[in-house]
Amino acid sequence: MTATRVCSDTELAPATAMRVVIEGTPIAVVKDSSGAVHALGDTCTHGEISLSEGFVEDDAIECWAHGSKFDLASGAPRNFPAYEPVPVFAVTITDGDIFVDPTPQ
């Protein structure tokens, strides 16, 4: 598959997330505290909760409902109640635009 433009880099502030749907796949596009951009599955593996509505802290995103934190680079859960990882997706930034490949890595 090819990468899809989701927004410009300036539209996503540090320590924030936005939800996008690419080819039917809900994806959380996240800019961490240091300004690096990540993309991971937007649905918490503990419950059907949108991770993009959660809290970005350093290099993790926390589900607002039950507090599970997921590593932005690997999608791995850092604490319970979630124990299954979320998928991660390749991100590229070209000419100030953020592109996401919807194929899980």
C-alpha positions as CSV (number, residue, x, y, z in Angstrom):
1,M,0.0,0.0,0.0
2,T,1.0,3.6,-0.4
3,A,1.3,6.2,2.3
4,T,-1.6,8.7,2.7
5,R,-1.3,12.3,3.6
6,V,-3.0,12.9,6.9
7,C,-2.1,16.5,7.8
8,S,0.7,19.1,7.8
9,D,3.3,18.8,10.5
10,T,2.3,22.2,11.9
11,E,-1.3,21.0,12.4
12,L,-0.2,18.5,15.1
13,A,1.2,20.2,18.2
14,P,3.7,18.4,20.5
15,A,2.2,16.0,23.1
16,T,-1.1,15.7,21.1
17,A,-2.9,13.1,19.0
18,M,-5.4,13.1,16.2
19,R,-7.6,10.3,14.9
20,V,-7.6,9.5,11.2
21,V,-9.2,6.6,9.2
22,I,-7.2,5.3,6.3
23,E,-8.8,2.5,4.2
24,G,-11.1,1.7,7.0
25,T,-8.4,1.5,9.7
26,P,-8.6,3.9,12.6
27,I,-5.2,5.3,13.4
28,A,-3.9,7.6,16.1
29,V,-1.3,10.0,14.7
30,V,0.7,11.3,17.7
31,K,3.4,13.9,18.1
32,D,5.4,13.0,21.2
33,S,6.8,15.5,23.7
34,S,10.0,15.8,21.7
35,G,8.2,16.5,18.4
36,A,8.6,13.0,16.8
37,V,5.6,11.8,14.9
38,H,4.2,8.2,15.4
39,A,1.2,6.3,14.2
40,L,-0.5,3.4,16.0
41,G,-3.8,1.7,16.1
42,D,-6.4,4.0,17.6
43,T,-8.4,1.4,19.5
44,C,-7.2,0.4,23.0
45,T,-6.8,-3.4,23.2
46,H,-8.4,-3.4,26.6
47,G,-11.7,-1.8,25.5
48,E,-13.2,-0.2,22.4
49,I,-11.8,3.3,23.4
50,S,-10.1,5.7,21.0
51,L,-6.5,6.2,22.1
52,S,-6.3,9.6,20.2
53,E,-8.7,10.9,22.9
54,G,-6.2,10.0,25.6
55,F,-3.1,11.7,27.0
56,V,0.3,11.9,25.4
57,E,3.2,11.9,27.8
58,D,6.8,11.7,26.7
59,D,6.9,8.6,24.4
60,A,3.6,7.0,25.4
61,I,-0.1,7.5,25.0
62,E,-2.5,6.7,27.8
63,C,-6.1,5.5,27.4
64,W,-8.4,8.0,29.2
65,A,-10.8,5.3,30.3
66,H,-8.7,2.8,32.2
67,G,-5.2,4.2,32.2
68,S,-3.3,1.7,30.0
69,K,-0.3,3.3,28.5
70,F,1.1,2.3,25.1
71,D,4.7,2.8,23.8
72,L,4.5,5.1,20.7
73,A,7.3,3.3,18.9
74,S,6.4,-0.3,19.5
75,G,2.7,-0.2,20.4
76,A,3.4,-2.4,23.4
77,P,1.4,-1.8,26.5
78,R,3.3,-0.6,29.5
79,N,0.8,-1.4,32.2
80,F,-2.5,-3.2,32.8
81,P,-5.3,-3.6,32.2
82,A,-4.2,-3.8,28.6
83,Y,-1.8,-6.7,27.8
84,E,-2.1,-6.8,24.0
85,P,-0.1,-4.4,21.8
86,V,-1.7,-2.0,19.3
87,P,-0.4,-2.1,15.7
88,V,2.2,0.5,14.6
89,F,2.4,2.2,11.2
90,A,5.2,3.8,9.2
91,V,5.2,7.6,9.2
92,T,7.1,9.8,6.8
93,I,7.3,13.6,6.7
94,T,7.8,15.1,3.2
95,D,7.8,18.8,2.5
96,G,6.1,19.5,5.9
97,D,3.3,17.0,5.4
98,I,2.7,13.8,7.5
99,F,2.1,10.6,5.6
100,V,1.0,7.3,7.1
101,D,1.2,3.8,5.5
102,P,-1.9,1.9,6.7
103,T,-0.1,-1.5,6.5
104,P,0.8,-2.6,10.1
105,Q,4.6,-3.0,10.6
